[in-house]
Each structure stands twice: as structure tokens, then as C-alpha cells.
Amino acid sequence: MPTSGKTQDAPTFESALTELEKIVASMEAGQMPLEQSLAAYKRGAELLKFCQTALQDAQQQVRILEENVLKNFGATEQ
């Protein structure tokens, strides 16, 4: 059962992005009371940070993979 707690603490990029989109749509509708809007803004900021970090990590992994592939191609061509 502890695993399900970890899943909630660390959402996937896709689930975080979906939740963020829902929050933005709700806030744009302008139907939320002030306190709920502030809570939604706070959650949205957390999700945004999570998504940005996930994208940066993915970009770094791609850079590393590209460097290894480029090095391997360069080594074979010589």
C-alpha cells in the first residue's frame, strides 16, 4: 500500500499536465471563490515546477544520448 502513496506524491508528466490544464480552465472561467482560486494557483505553480523539471530532465537525457550516438558515429567513420 505505500506504493500508491508514492504514486500520488510523484505524478507522471502527463497526469500533472492534465491537472494543470484543468486548473487553468477553471481559473479562466472565473467562477471560483477567492480562497479556492488561491489554492488552485498554488497547486498550479507546483505542477508547473514539476513539469518544467521533468522536461529539463528529459532534455538532459536526450543530450546525453545524442552525444553518445554522435561519438559512436564519429568513431566508426574514422
C-alpha positions as CSV (number, residue, x, y, z in Angstrom):
1,M,0.0,0.0,0.0
2,P,2.8,2.5,0.5
3,T,3.4,2.4,-3.3
4,S,0.1,4.1,-4.0
5,G,1.1,7.0,-1.7
6,K,4.3,7.4,-3.7
7,T,2.3,7.4,-7.0
8,Q,0.2,10.3,-5.7
9,D,3.3,12.2,-4.5
10,A,5.1,11.8,-7.8
11,P,2.6,12.1,-10.7
12,T,3.6,11.4,-14.2
13,F,4.3,14.3,-16.5
14,E,1.2,13.6,-18.5
15,S,-1.1,13.5,-15.4
16,A,0.5,16.7,-14.0
17,L,0.0,18.5,-17.3
18,T,-3.6,17.3,-17.5
19,E,-4.3,18.5,-13.9
20,L,-2.6,21.8,-14.7
21,E,-4.8,22.3,-17.8
22,K,-7.9,21.7,-15.8
23,I,-6.8,24.2,-13.1
24,V,-6.1,26.8,-15.8
25,A,-9.5,26.2,-17.4
26,S,-11.3,26.5,-14.1
27,M,-9.5,29.7,-13.2
28,E,-10.1,31.2,-16.6
29,A,-13.8,30.5,-16.2
30,G,-13.8,33.0,-13.3
31,Q,-16.3,31.0,-11.2
32,M,-14.0,30.2,-8.3
33,P,-14.2,32.0,-4.9
34,L,-11.0,33.8,-3.9
35,E,-9.7,31.2,-1.5
36,Q,-10.3,28.4,-4.0
37,S,-8.5,30.5,-6.7
38,L,-5.5,31.0,-4.4
39,A,-5.3,27.3,-3.6
40,A,-5.7,26.4,-7.3
41,Y,-2.9,28.9,-8.2
42,K,-0.6,27.4,-5.6
43,R,-1.3,23.9,-6.9
44,G,-0.8,25.1,-10.4
45,A,2.5,26.6,-9.6
46,E,3.6,23.3,-8.0
47,L,2.5,21.3,-11.1
48,L,4.3,23.8,-13.4
49,K,7.5,23.4,-11.5
50,F,7.2,19.6,-11.6
51,C,6.5,19.7,-15.4
52,Q,9.4,22.1,-16.1
53,T,11.8,19.9,-14.1
54,A,10.6,16.8,-15.9
55,L,11.1,18.5,-19.3
56,Q,14.6,19.6,-18.2
57,D,15.5,16.1,-17.1
58,A,14.2,14.7,-20.4
59,Q,16.2,17.3,-22.4
60,Q,19.4,16.4,-20.5
61,Q,18.8,12.7,-21.2
62,V,18.4,13.4,-24.9
63,R,21.6,15.5,-24.9
64,I,23.5,12.6,-23.3
65,L,22.0,10.1,-25.7
66,E,22.8,12.3,-28.7
67,E,26.4,12.8,-27.5
68,N,26.9,9.0,-27.2
69,V,25.4,8.4,-30.6
70,L,27.4,11.1,-32.2
71,K,30.6,9.9,-30.6
72,N,29.9,6.4,-31.8
73,F,29.2,7.5,-35.3
74,G,32.3,9.7,-35.3
75,A,34.4,6.7,-34.1
76,T,33.1,4.4,-36.7
77,E,33.6,6.8,-39.6
78,Q,37.4,7.2,-38.9
